Amino acid sequence: MTATALRIGNASGFYGDRFDALREMLTGGALDVLTGDYLAELTMLILARDRIKDPTAGYARTFLRQLEETLGLAHERGVRIVTNAGGLNPAGLADAVRELAGRLGIPVRVAHVEGDDLTASHPGVLAAHAYLGGFGIAACLREGADIVVTGRVTDAALVTGPAAAHFGWAPTEYDRLAGAVVAGHVLECGTQATGGNYAFFGERPPGDLLRPGFPLAELHEDGSCVITKHPGTGGFVDVGTVTAQLLYETGGARYAGPDVTTRLDTVRLTQDGPDRVRVEGVEGEAPPPTLKVGRSRLGGFRNEVVFVLTGLDIEAKAALVREQMTGALARTPPAEVRWELVRTDRPDADTEETASALLRLVVRDPGQEAVGRALSGAAIELALASYPGFHVVAPPGKGAPYGVFEDVYVPHGGVHHVAVLHDGRRITVDPPHATAVLADVPEPELPEPPAPGPTRRAPLGLIAGARSGDKGGNANVGVWVPEARGDDAWRWLAHELTVERFRELIPEAHALPVTRHVLPRLRALNFLVEGILGEGVAAQARFDPQAKALGEWLRSRHLDIPEALL
């Protein structure tokens, strides 16, 4: 590769994303590298269960089907493909890609990265995988690979690897690597950078968001980039969409990774024309001395029943069925019982559905028996003996296993990071020579608060955008003020939305550890809420188990907002 600007696109933000995206990105405009992110915490558990049934499985089969339609296009246009679709079996997917290429008669060189799988050294888990960096990918590309398949790498590694190979960056060029991490983090979730899931979607013409295009980054040798998309594709790219994605599933000013710790408080975003956002000024530091390892294990068994309560006396009906079920379940009590009454009913409703509320019962236990027949039998026996209008959304089943995701950390040297080339050669990727223990950045000085004046009770979302997500059992909520709302809006938010106010607006967080991080250059606050998701998404302990809408709930809450801002 030469040292010219590198155009890196994304064609997948998760396992199950738009099937046609690979073709759309290859035909929509010029690219040097096309990436695909298929892995998430829940995906690793799903792939682990696949591998138990079939030892040759464990990778994202969708990618192989997508590639069957597009491998010829990529080869004709000289676009290299880098993906973590290898999941738990990158060698297996690499072999499958070679077989596909041979069947299609397309001469491509396929390499893969391994070393992330630490399951054997973590007994009792379904899967344990270290988050590797991008230098294994870089080694494969430098040796001529056309397609690189990885297992568990950081999402941003899909960009840092090609960038390091293209520009010849050394592992100690932290500022450049940090710039690539920011680009990778913006690209990793696909259309979330081009208007998808965007807080202010209502301010755009309706047609803009019917089918957002996937994003790409024009990455430069100094680590700066421009985030954009192919011309003529849907959606939009502006400072707001990029800010929202930068805040997604991050925490404080120091964003740690295996290659570099990126200083999010140094990022500068400017609009560089229609659908173009320039990202520059990013600073990096030596990575921490340990690697994150994601472990998935069986947590027990889970079952649920959703009772439909219609019409009058909703609270009394809920109280009756709760008492009846509590008595019935006492014979084989589950370890955990949770009730939630969701008041979707309306008075004098003109449809039965809108006259109904939902009472949700969720039970968990280490064994299946206590959540299986004990629950289903107790619920069905009430069919003719409970509140008027008794029925359930669906018959309860026998109970299903649920997973638990947890983080542990190992030294860099405890992982054997290897690039396996297309010709079978193996290149060991050395751990970083310099590391730095992660520490919080001193809290930046807040701007002066706006002058006092009359206020009006109104939703926070009239002033601020938000995006939220999950990391294991924790959630983050990034809140920012668009430039169009003015400096006074940012000054007000920085002083008004304290940890105490956040807990007041989100009562679930009242007794939980909440940390606020201030990012002035992004006009943003990032809140980390520990434990709000229980044991993680696979355990489904919460109505919104990945906290995808937690930010939107926060935006809907009312507080006293200066009238001058409204």
C-alpha positions in Angstrom: 0.0 0.0 0.0 1.1 3.6 -0.7 1.0 6.5 1.7 -2.0 8.2 0.0 -5.3 8.9 1.8 -7.0 5.6 2.7 -10.8 5.2 2.1 -12.2 2.7 4.5 -15.9 1.8 4.4 -18.2 -0.2 6.7 -20.8 -2.7 5.6 -22.0 -4.2 8.8 -22.6 -3.0 12.4 -23.9 -6.3 13.8 -24.6 -9.9 13.0 -27.9 -9.5 11.1 -27.3 -6.0 9.6 -28.5 -5.2 6.1 -27.6 -8.1 3.8 -27.1 -5.9 0.7 -24.7 -3.5 2.3 -21.6 -5.3 1.1 -22.8 -4.9 -2.5 -24.0 -1.3 -1.9 -20.6 -0.2 -0.6 -18.6 -1.9 -3.4 -20.7 -0.4 -6.1 -21.5 3.0 -4.6 -18.1 4.7 -4.9 -14.3 4.3 -4.5 -13.0 2.3 -1.6 -9.6 0.9 -0.6 -10.8 -1.3 2.3 -14.2 -2.5 3.3 -14.8 -3.6 6.9 -17.6 -5.6 8.6 -18.3 -5.7 12.3 -20.4 -8.8 13.2 -19.5 -9.3 16.9 -21.1 -8.1 20.1 -21.3 -9.5 23.6 -24.5 -11.4 22.9 -23.2 -12.6 19.5 -20.3 -14.3 21.2 -22.7 -16.3 23.3 -24.8 -17.2 20.3 -21.8 -18.4 18.4 -20.5 -20.3 21.4 -23.8 -22.2 21.5 -23.6 -22.9 17.8 -20.1 -24.3 18.2 -21.3 -26.7 21.0 -23.8 -28.2 18.4 -21.3 -28.2 15.6 -17.5 -27.8 16.2 -17.0 -26.5 12.7 -19.4 -23.6 13.3 -18.8 -20.5 15.4 -18.5 -17.8 12.7 -21.0 -15.5 11.1 -22.4 -17.5 8.2 -24.2 -14.4 6.8 -20.8 -13.0 5.8 -20.1 -16.0 3.6 -23.4 -15.7 1.8 -22.8 -12.0 1.3 -19.4 -12.7 -0.1 -20.7 -15.2 -2.6 -22.5 -12.3 -4.3 -19.7 -9.8 -4.1 -16.3 -11.4 -4.0 -15.9 -10.9 -7.8 -16.8 -7.2 -7.4 -14.2 -6.7 -4.6 -11.5 -8.4 -6.6 -12.2 -6.4 -9.8 -12.1 -3.1 -7.9 -9.1 -4.0 -5.8 -11.0 -3.5 -2.5 -9.6 -5.4 0.5 -12.0 -6.8 3.0 -11.4 -6.9 6.7 -13.9 -8.5 9.1 -14.3 -10.0 12.5 -17.0 -12.4 11.2 -14.6 -15.2 12.2 -16.1 -15.0 15.7 -15.0 -18.1 17.6 -13.6 -19.8 14.5 -11.6 -17.4 12.3 -9.6 -20.3 10.8 -12.8 -22.1 9.9 -14.2 -19.0 8.1 -10.9 -18.4 6.3 -11.0 -21.9 5.0 -14.6 -21.5 3.9 -13.7 -18.2 2.1 -10.9 -20.0 0.3 -13.3 -22.8 -0.7 -15.8 -20.3 -2.0 -13.1 -18.4 -4.0 -11.9 -21.6 -5.5 -15.5 -22.6 -6.5 -16.0 -19.1 -8.1 -12.6 -19.1 -9.8 -11.5 -15.9 -8.1 -7.8 -15.7 -7.1 -7.8 -14.1 -3.7 -5.4 -14.4 -0.8 -7.1 -15.1 2.5 -5.4 -14.6 5.9 -6.7 -14.7 9.4 -5.8 -13.6 12.9 -5.9 -15.8 15.9 -4.8 -15.9 19.6 -7.9 -14.3 21.1 -9.4 -17.6 22.2 -8.6 -18.1 25.9 -11.5 -20.5 26.6 -9.3 -23.4 27.6 -7.7 -21.3 30.4 -11.1 -20.2 31.8 -12.9 -23.4 32.9 -16.6 -23.3 33.3 -17.3 -20.8 30.6 -18.8 -21.2 27.2 -16.3 -18.8 25.6 -13.5 -16.5 26.8 -11.9 -14.2 24.2 -9.4 -11.4 24.5 -9.9 -8.1 22.6 -6.9 -7.9 20.3 -5.7 -4.8 18.5 -5.1 -4.1 14.9 -1.4 -5.1 14.3 -2.3 -8.7 13.4 -4.6 -7.4 10.7 -1.8 -5.0 9.6 0.7 -7.9 9.3 -1.7 -9.8 7.1 -2.3 -6.9 4.8 1.4 -6.0 4.6 2.0 -9.6 3.4 -0.5 -9.2 0.6 -3.8 -10.5 2.0 -6.9 -9.5 0.0 -9.3 -10.7 2.8 -8.5 -10.8 6.5 -10.7 -12.7 8.9 -10.4 -12.2 12.6 -12.0 -13.4 15.8 -12.5 -11.1 18.8 -10.7 -7.9 18.1 -11.7 -4.4 19.2 -14.3 -2.9 16.8 -11.9 -0.1 16.0 -9.1 -2.6 15.2 -10.8 -3.2 11.8 -9.7 0.4 10.9 -6.4 0.7 12.9 -5.0 -2.4 11.3 -5.5 -1.3 7.7 -4.3 2.2 8.6 -1.1 1.0 10.2 -0.4 -1.2 7.2 -1.2 1.5 4.7 0.8 4.3 6.3 3.5 2.2 7.9 2.8 3.4 11.4 4.9 2.1 14.3 3.1 0.8 17.5 4.3 3.9 19.3 2.7 6.5 17.0 0.0 7.0 19.5 -1.6 10.2 18.1 -2.0 8.6 14.6 -3.3 5.4 16.0 -5.8 7.3 18.3 -7.1 9.1 15.2 -7.7 5.8 13.5 -9.5 4.5 16.7 -11.8 7.4 16.5 -12.5 6.8 12.9 -13.1 3.1 13.6 -15.4 3.8 16.5 -17.5 6.1 14.3 -17.7 3.5 11.5 -18.2 0.4 13.6 -22.0 0.7 14.1 -22.7 1.3 10.4 -25.6 3.6 9.8 -25.6 5.0 13.3 -23.1 7.4 11.9 -25.3 8.4 8.9 -28.5 9.3 10.8 -29.7 6.0 12.0 -31.0 6.0 15.6 -30.4 9.7 15.8 -32.0 11.8 18.5 -33.0 14.7 16.2 -34.3 12.6 13.4 -37.5 14.6 13.4 -35.7 17.7 12.2 -34.8 16.0 8.9 -37.0 15.5 5.8 -38.8 12.1 6.2 -37.1 10.6 3.1 -33.6 11.1 4.5 -33.8 8.2 6.9 -35.8 5.6 4.9 -32.5 3.8 4.0 -29.4 5.4 5.3 -26.2 4.7 3.5 -23.3 3.1 5.3 -20.4 5.3 6.4 -16.8 5.6 5.2 -13.7 7.4 6.5 -11.1 9.2 4.4 -8.1 8.6 6.6 -4.9 10.6 6.4 -1.3 9.8 7.3 -1.4 12.1 10.4 -4.4 10.2 11.8 -7.0 12.8 10.9 -10.0 11.8 8.8 -13.2 12.9 7.1 -16.3 10.9 7.9 -18.6 10.7 4.9 -20.7 8.3 2.8 -21.1 7.4 -0.9 -22.8 10.1 -2.9 -26.5 9.6 -3.6 -27.0 7.2 -0.6 -29.6 7.9 2.1 -29.1 9.4 5.5 -26.8 12.3 6.4 -23.5 12.9 8.0 -23.1 16.0 10.3 -21.3 16.9 13.5 -24.3 15.7 15.4 -24.4 12.2 14.0 -20.7 11.8 14.5 -20.9 13.2 18.1 -23.7 10.7 18.9 -21.6 7.7 17.7 -18.5 8.9 19.5 -20.4 8.9 22.7 -21.9 5.4 22.1 -20.6 2.8 24.5 -17.7 4.9 25.8 -16.9 6.4 29.2 -14.5 9.0 30.2 -11.8 11.0 28.4 -9.5 8.1 28.2 -10.8 5.4 25.9 -8.5 2.4 26.4 -7.7 -0.1 23.7 -5.0 -2.8 23.1 -3.0 -0.5 20.7 -3.5 2.9 22.2 -5.5 4.8 24.8 -7.4 7.5 22.9 -8.1 10.9 24.5 -11.7 11.6 23.6 -11.4 15.0 25.2 -9.0 16.1 22.3 -11.3 15.2 19.4 -12.3 18.2 17.2 -15.2 17.9 14.8 -16.0 20.4 12.1 -18.5 20.3 9.2 -16.4 20.0 6.0 -19.2 20.3 3.5 -22.4 18.4 2.9 -22.2 14.9 4.5 -18.6 15.5 5.5 -17.3 15.9 9.0 -13.6 16.5 9.6 -12.1 14.7 12.7 -8.7 16.0 13.9 -6.6 16.9 16.8 -6.9 13.4 18.4 -4.2 12.6 20.9 -3.2 9.1 22.1 -1.2 7.6 24.9 0.4 4.2 25.6 -2.2 1.4 26.0 -2.9 -0.1 29.5 -0.8 -3.1 30.5 -3.7 -5.5 30.3 -6.1 -6.8 27.7 -9.9 -7.1 28.3 -11.3 -10.6 28.1 -15.0 -11.1 27.5 -16.3 -14.3 29.1 -19.7 -15.9 28.4 -21.1 -18.5 30.7 -24.4 -20.2 31.4 -26.2 -18.2 34.1 -29.2 -20.5 34.7 -32.7 -20.8 33.3 -35.3 -18.1 32.6 -39.0 -18.0 31.9 -41.7 -15.4 31.6 -45.5 -14.9 31.4 -47.1 -11.7 30.2 -50.7 -11.3 31.6 -53.1 -9.0 29.7 -55.3 -6.8 32.0 -58.1 -5.1 30.2 -60.5 -2.3 31.1 -61.3 -1.3 34.6 -59.6 -2.0 37.9 -56.1 -2.6 36.4 -54.3 -2.3 39.7 -56.7 -4.7 41.5 -56.5 -7.2 38.7 -52.7 -7.1 38.9 -52.7 -7.5 42.7 -55.0 -10.5 42.4 -52.9 -12.4 39.9 -49.7 -11.6 41.7 -51.0 -13.0 44.9 -52.3 -16.1 43.2 -49.0 -16.8 41.4 -46.9 -16.1 44.5 -48.8 -18.8 46.3 -48.6 -21.3 43.5 -44.9 -20.7 43.0 -44.2 -21.2 46.6 -44.2 -24.9 46.1 -41.1 -24.7 44.0 -39.8 -21.2 44.5 -37.5 -19.8 41.8 -34.4 -18.0 43.0 -35.5 -14.7 41.4 -39.0 -13.4 40.8 -39.7 -10.1 39.1 -43.0 -8.4 38.4 -43.6 -5.3 36.2 -46.9 -3.6 35.4 -46.7 -1.7 32.2 -49.6 0.8 31.9 -50.3 0.8 28.2 -54.0 1.1 28.8 -56.1 4.3 28.1 -59.5 5.3 29.5 -62.5 4.9 27.2 -60.3 3.3 24.6 -61.7 2.6 21.1 -59.8 -0.7 20.7 -59.4 -3.6 23.1 -55.6 -3.4 22.7 -55.4 0.2 23.8 -57.7 -0.6 26.7 -55.2 -3.2 28.0 -52.1 -3.1 30.3 -49.4 -5.8 30.5 -48.3 -7.5 33.7 -44.9 -9.2 33.1 -43.6 -12.0 35.4 -40.0 -13.1 34.9 -38.4 -15.9 36.9 -34.9 -17.2 37.0 -33.2 -20.1 38.7 -30.0 -22.2 38.5 -32.2 -25.2 37.6 -34.8 -25.6 34.9 -37.5 -27.2 37.0 -38.3 -24.2 39.1 -38.9 -22.0 36.1 -40.5 -24.6 33.8 -43.5 -26.6 34.7 -43.8 -24.9 38.1 -44.4 -21.6 36.3 -46.4 -22.7 33.3 -48.7 -25.0 35.3 -49.4 -22.3 37.8 -50.2 -19.7 35.1 -52.4 -22.0 33.0 -54.4 -23.2 36.0 -55.6 -19.7 36.6 -57.3 -19.4 33.2 -60.8 -19.8 34.7 -60.0 -18.8 38.2 -58.6 -15.3 38.3 -59.4 -11.7 37.1 -62.1 -11.0 34.5 -60.8 -11.1 31.0 -57.8 -13.4 31.9 -55.5 -14.2 29.1 -51.8 -14.1 28.4 -49.7 -12.9 25.4 -48.4 -16.4 24.8 -48.4 -19.7 26.6 -45.4 -20.0 28.9 -42.8 -22.5 27.8 -40.5 -24.9 29.7 -37.9 -22.3 30.4 -34.7 -21.5 28.5 -31.1 -21.1 29.4 -29.7 -17.6 29.7 -26.1 -16.4 29.5 -24.0 -14.0 31.5 -21.3 -11.8 30.1 -18.4 -10.6 32.3 -15.1 -8.8 31.9 -11.7 -9.9 33.2 -8.2 -8.7 32.3 -5.0 -10.5 31.4 -1.5 -9.1 30.8 -0.7 -8.4 27.1 2.0 -11.1 27.3 -0.6 -13.7 28.3 -2.0 -13.7 24.8 -0.3 -15.2 21.7 -1.4 -12.8 18.9 -0.7 -14.4 15.5 -1.2 -13.4 11.9 -1.8 -16.6 9.8 -1.0 -15.7 6.2 -2.5 -17.0 3.0 0.5 -19.2 2.4 0.4 -20.7 5.9 3.2 -18.6 7.4 2.6 -17.4 10.9 3.8 -14.0 12.2 3.7 -13.4 15.9 2.6 -9.9 16.9 4.6 -8.6 19.8 2.8 -7.0 22.7 3.4 -3.3 23.2 6.7 -2.4 24.7 5.4 0.6 26.6 2.2 0.7 28.6 0.6 3.1 31.1 -1.9 2.3 33.9 -5.2 3.8 33.1 -6.1 6.8 35.3 -9.0 9.3 35.2 -8.3 12.7 33.6 -8.8 15.6 36.0 -12.3 17.1 35.6 -12.2 20.0 33.2 -13.2 23.4 34.2 -16.9 24.0 33.5 -18.1 27.0 31.4 -19.8 29.9 33.2 -23.4 29.2 33.8 -25.9 31.2 31.8 -27.5 34.2 33.4 -30.6 33.3 35.5 -34.0 33.9 34.1 -37.5 32.6 33.8 -37.9 28.8 33.3 -40.5 26.5 31.9 -41.1 22.8 32.6 -40.2 20.9 29.4 -38.5 17.7 28.2 -34.7 17.7 28.2 -34.8 16.4 24.6 -35.8 19.9 23.4 -32.3 21.0 24.2 -30.0 17.9 24.2 -29.5 14.7 22.2 -28.5 11.4 23.7 -27.3 8.0 22.8 -27.0 5.0 25.1 -25.7 1.5 25.1 -24.4 -1.4 27.1 -21.1 -2.8 28.3 -21.8 -6.0 30.3 -24.0 -5.1 33.2 -23.3 -1.4 32.9 -24.8 1.3 30.6 -23.6 4.6 29.4 -25.7 7.6 28.4 -24.0 10.2 26.3 -25.8 13.6 26.3 -24.8 16.5 24.0 -26.0 19.8 22.8 -25.9 20.5 19.1 -24.1 23.7 18.0 -27.4 25.0 16.6 -28.8 25.2 20.1 -26.1 27.8 21.1 -23.4 28.1 23.7 -25.9 29.0 26.4 -27.5 25.6 26.0 -24.2 23.8 26.6 -23.4 26.0 29.6 -26.9 25.2 31.1 -26.5 21.5 30.5 -23.1 21.3 32.0 -24.3 22.8 35.3 -27.9 21.4 35.3 -27.4 17.7 34.5 -25.4 16.6 37.5 -25.2 13.1 38.8 -27.9 14.0 41.3 -30.2 15.3 38.6 -29.5 12.3 36.5 -30.5 10.0 39.3 -33.6 12.1 39.9 -34.6 11.7 36.2 -33.7 8.0 36.0 -35.0 6.5 39.2 -33.5 3.1 38.3 -30.1 4.6 38.9 -30.9 6.0 42.3 -29.0 3.4 44.3 -26.4 2.6 41.7 -22.9 4.0 41.1 -23.1 6.8 38.5 -20.1 8.6 37.1 -20.2 11.8 35.0 -17.5 12.6 32.5 -17.4 16.1 30.9 -16.2 16.4 27.3 -16.2 20.1 26.5 -15.0 19.9 22.9 -17.9 17.6 22.1 -20.3 19.8 24.2 -21.1 16.5 25.9 -21.6 14.7 29.2 -21.1 11.0 29.4 -22.8 9.1 32.3 -21.7 5.5 33.3 -24.4 3.7 35.3 -22.9 0.6 36.9 -25.1 -2.5 37.3 -28.3 -1.2 35.8 -28.3 -4.1 33.3 -27.7 -6.8 35.9 -25.6 -9.6 34.4 -25.7 -8.2 30.9 -27.9 -8.5 27.8 -28.0 -12.3 27.6 -29.6 -12.4 31.1 -32.4 -10.1 30.0 -32.8 -8.7 33.5 -34.4 -5.5 32.2 -37.1 -4.4 29.9 -34.5 -2.8 27.6 -31.6 -5.2 28.2 -29.0 -3.3 26.1 -30.0 0.2 27.3 -30.6 1.2 23.7 -33.4 3.5 24.7 -32.2 4.7 28.1 -31.0 8.0 26.5 -34.4 8.5 24.9 -36.1 8.0 28.3 -33.8 10.6 29.7 -34.6 13.1 26.9 -38.3 12.6 27.6 -38.0 13.6 31.3 -39.2 17.1 32.2 -37.2 19.6 34.2 -37.0 23.4 34.5 -35.4 24.8 31.3 -34.6 28.5 30.8 -37.2 30.0 28.5 -34.4 31.7 26.6 -33.3 28.3 25.4 -36.7 27.2 24.3 
